[in-house]
Amino acid sequence: MGRILVVDDEEHICQYYTEALSEEGHEVFTVGSGYKLLKRIDLLQAEVVILDIRIVDYDGLELLQEIRNEYHDLPVILCTAYDTFKDDDKAKGADSYVIKSFDLSELKMAIQRALEAGACITPRVGATIQSDRRPLEVKMDQELLVHRRLPSS
């Protein structure tokens, strides 16, 4: 399954998403602010970001633009209680727009689509990513980014 990063300032939402998505087999990380996201996004190596629009310290749509500028291939799912932002030009930069609900079927489908599309953050050169599969080594080879599975230990 995937590495999911939830960005929401409501602790009960983060906890609910973590429990539900972990049961689906995902590895879930949460941050409660936009500034924490910007500090940790490289470290966490998420495959999908679930982003609330209204977070206490940052405009979620501005944060979406910052993510797009730096990590243009990283799937971002806007998940908000407000449907009024759906037609906002900035919101159209997200891969999916989901209205918050205790029924997570729409969110789970959006996550699955993002993971199946194979779009994920491009790791930094020199990084080794650990997952439930063999580690992935990323290096530059004559100016081409090379992804290679390391042998099993």
C-alpha positions in Angstrom: 0.0 0.0 0.0 1.0 3.6 0.1 2.7 6.2 2.3 0.0 8.8 3.1 0.6 12.3 4.6 -2.4 13.9 6.2 -2.3 17.7 6.7 -5.1 18.8 9.0 -5.2 20.9 12.2 -8.1 18.9 13.7 -6.5 16.2 15.8 -9.7 14.0 15.7 -9.7 14.1 11.9 -6.0 13.1 11.8 -6.6 10.3 14.2 -9.7 9.0 12.4 -7.9 9.0 9.0 -4.9 7.3 10.5 -6.9 4.5 12.0 -9.0 4.0 8.9 -6.2 4.2 6.3 -3.9 2.1 8.4 -6.5 -0.7 8.5 -6.4 -0.5 4.7 -2.6 -1.2 4.9 -1.3 2.3 4.3 1.5 3.9 6.3 0.0 7.2 7.6 1.8 10.3 8.8 0.1 13.4 10.1 1.1 17.0 10.5 -1.1 19.7 12.0 0.1 22.8 10.2 1.3 24.0 6.8 4.7 25.0 8.2 5.3 21.5 9.6 4.4 20.0 6.3 7.0 22.2 4.5 9.7 21.2 7.0 8.9 17.5 6.8 7.7 16.7 3.3 11.2 15.6 2.1 11.8 13.5 5.1 8.5 11.6 5.0 8.7 10.6 1.3 4.9 10.5 1.0 3.2 9.0 -2.1 0.0 11.0 -1.5 -0.9 14.1 0.5 -4.4 14.6 1.9 -4.6 18.4 2.5 -7.3 20.4 4.3 -7.9 23.8 2.8 -8.6 25.6 6.1 -5.7 25.0 8.4 -4.9 27.3 11.3 -1.5 28.7 10.2 -1.6 28.5 6.4 -4.0 28.9 3.5 -4.4 25.3 2.2 -4.7 26.5 -1.4 -1.5 28.5 -1.1 0.1 25.4 0.4 -1.1 23.3 -2.6 0.6 25.8 -4.9 3.9 25.5 -2.9 3.7 21.7 -3.1 3.0 21.8 -6.8 6.0 24.2 -7.4 8.4 21.9 -5.6 6.9 18.4 -6.0 4.8 18.6 -9.2 4.3 14.9 -9.4 3.2 14.3 -5.8 -0.5 13.6 -5.8 -2.5 16.0 -3.6 -6.1 15.3 -2.5 -7.9 18.3 -1.1 -10.2 17.1 1.6 -12.3 19.8 3.1 -15.7 20.4 4.7 -16.4 23.2 2.2 -17.6 22.5 -1.4 -17.3 26.2 -2.2 -13.6 26.0 -3.1 -14.1 23.2 -5.7 -14.3 25.7 -8.6 -11.5 27.9 -7.4 -8.7 28.0 -10.0 -6.1 27.1 -7.3 -8.1 24.1 -6.2 -8.0 22.7 -9.7 -4.3 22.1 -9.1 -5.2 19.2 -6.9 -5.5 15.6 -8.2 -8.8 15.2 -6.4 -11.3 17.2 -4.3 -13.2 15.3 -1.6 -15.7 16.7 0.9 -15.0 15.5 4.4 -17.3 12.8 5.6 -17.2 10.0 8.2 -17.8 7.7 5.2 -14.3 7.6 3.7 -15.2 5.6 0.6 -14.7 8.6 -1.7 -11.4 9.5 -0.1 -10.2 5.9 -0.2 -11.0 5.7 -3.9 -9.1 9.0 -4.6 -6.1 7.6 -2.8 -6.3 4.3 -4.7 -6.5 6.2 -8.0 -3.5 8.3 -7.1 -1.4 5.3 -6.1 -2.4 3.3 -9.2 -1.4 6.2 -11.4 2.1 5.7 -10.2 2.6 9.3 -9.6 4.9 9.8 -6.6 7.4 12.2 -5.2 10.7 12.1 -7.0 13.3 11.2 -4.4 16.3 13.3 -3.9 19.5 12.0 -5.5 21.4 9.9 -3.1 18.3 8.9 -1.1 17.5 5.4 -0.1 13.8 4.8 0.5 12.6 2.0 2.8 9.3 0.4 2.2 7.7 -3.0 2.7 9.5 -4.0 -0.5 13.3 -3.8 -1.0 14.9 -0.4 -0.5 14.9 1.9 -3.6 18.3 3.6 -4.3 18.2 6.8 -6.3 21.3 8.1 -8.0 22.4 10.2 -10.9 23.9 8.3 -13.8 25.2 10.5 -16.6 22.6 13.2 -15.6 19.7 10.7 -15.7 17.7 9.9 -12.6 18.0 6.2 -12.0 15.7 4.2 -9.7 17.0 0.7 -8.8 15.8 -1.9 -6.3 18.5 -2.9 -3.9 19.0 -6.7 -3.3 17.1 -8.1 -0.4 19.1 -8.4 2.8 
